Amino acid sequence: MQNYLLTQLDSGTRVITEPLPSVRSAAIGLWIGTGSRDEDDARAGVTHFLEHLLFKGTKKYSAQQIAEVFDTFGGELNAATARDYTVVYGRVLDEHVETAIDVMTDMVFAPALADLDSEREVVLEEIAMIEDSPQELVHDLITQTVFGSHPLGRPVLGSAEVISTVSRRSIGAYHRARYTAANVVVAAAGSVEHDRLLELVETMEQKLREPPTRKPAARAPFVSPPSPSLRFQRKDTEQYHLCLAAPGISRSDKRRFAASILDGVLGGSASSRLFQEIREKRGLAYSVYTFSSQYADTGQIGVYVGTREENLGACLDIVAEQISSVAAGDIADEELARAKENLKGRIMLSMELTSNRMSRLGKSAITDSELLSLDRILAEIEAVEVSAVAQLAGLLLARDQLSAAAIGPREDRVLAAVETVCPGLMAAAAA
C-alpha cells in the first residue's frame, strides 16, 4: 500500500508527501530537474556552481541568516548536484516547517547570486581536492571513458577553466532557464500536512526572479556508447587506482533488481566475492568494490580496486575470474539468499529515516520513475533468480564490453595487468 500524496499545482510544480504521524521531524527537499548532463561544454560545472551560490543569500535572507535559521532550529540544510538533478534539502522539527520552506524556496527561486568570486574559489578548491584524491578522480576518468563525449561523461564539478571565467550574467541566464516552477518537485516526509504544504508552496511563483524566456533545452539522449577504451593518468602515488566499467541499465529497466543482487554478490558488501577473495583471503588490497549508477536512458556498472604495483595483475585476474563464475551461474543458493536479505535489510533500515523517505519520493518524481511500494520492492527482490543475475553479468560485464581507467606512476604496469583481462583494450590504447 502506497502512503504518499501527490499534487501538481497550476504552475506545474509537483508536491509529494509521505505523512508519518509517529515522528516530530520533517524532511523537505526541493528537487530541480537539471543536472550536469544538461550543460554544454562551455558551461561545464555551472549547475554545481549555481548550487553553491544558492547558499550565498537571497533578496530576503543573507548567507549568514540562512545558516543561522537552521542552526537555531537544530536542523540540517544542504544541497547536492547530480548528473540529472539538483536538490536542496533540509530537516527540521514540524513546528519550523513553514520557515524552512520560506528560506528554501527563496534560495531556489530568488538567489542573489552574490559573492561570486569568493565562491568561485571555493569550487576551484573542491575541484583541486578531487585532483588530489586519486581514489575519487579515477571514477571521473572511467565515466569519461564509458560515456565518451556525451555530457554524462563529464565530471559533475565541471572544469576549472569554465569555473574561472563564467560570469554572473551567464549563471543568471542558466538559473532563469532551468529553475522554473514546472521543473521543480517539492518532496516531504515526516510530520507534515499535505494541504498545508500545498498552500506554502503555491507562494513560490511570486519568488521567481523573472519569468523564463524559453523552455529548458531538451536533454541530449544517450544513443550508443563509444567503443571500449583505456585511459591512464600519471601520478606519483603509492597505489594504483583502477576501474573496469561498462554501460549499465536505466533506472526504469525491469532488470534493476537483478543488477542490485549482482552488485551484492560480486563486490557490494563485506561478504561479497571480490572483498573476500582479494582483501580477506589474500590481502591484496584494502579497498575493492563494485559500483553502479542508473539514469533515465542508460547507466554504468563497474569495479574499483586500489592496490600496490606488485598486486595489480593478481587483483584483476581475480576480478575476471569472479565475473566469469557469476556469469556462468555459479552462485550458491545461500549466496543468493544472503545478497537478497542484505539488500532488503538495507532498504528497510534506511526507511527509518525521514530524510531517506523524502529522497525516495523526490528522486522518483523528478526523474519520472515508477514509485513502487516497499512491499512490491521486497517482492521484486525476492523473485530474482540465479539465471537473471548470471545473464546480466555476462551481458554487462563481458570482457569485450569493459573500459578501463587507472591512475598511478607507470602506464606500462597498468597495460600489462589489463592485457590478460581485456586484451582488446591494448589496441585501443595504442591507437
Buried (B, 14 or more C-beta within 10 A) or exposed (E): EEEBBBBEBEBEBBBBBBBBEEBEBBBBBBBBBBBBBBBEEEBBBBBBBBBBBBBBBBEBBEBEEBEEBBEEBEBBBEBBBBBBBBBBBBBBBBEBBBBBBBBBBBBBBBBBBBBBEEBBEEBBEBBEEBBEEBEEBBBBBBBBBBBBEBBBBBBBBBBBEBBEEBEEEBBBBBBBBBBBBBBBBBBBBBBBBBEEBBEBBBEBBEBBBEEBEEEBEEBEEBEEBBBBBBBBBEBEBEBBBBBBBBBBBBBBBEBBBBBBBBBBBBBBBEBBBBBBBBBEEEEBBEBBBBBBBBBBBBBBBBBBBBBBBEBBBBBBEBBBEBBBBBBEBEBEEEBBEBBBEBBBEBBEEEBEBBBBBBBBBBBBBBBEBEBBEBEEBBEBBEEBEBEBBBBBBBEBBBBEBBBBBBBBBEBEBBBEBBBEBBEBBBEBBEE
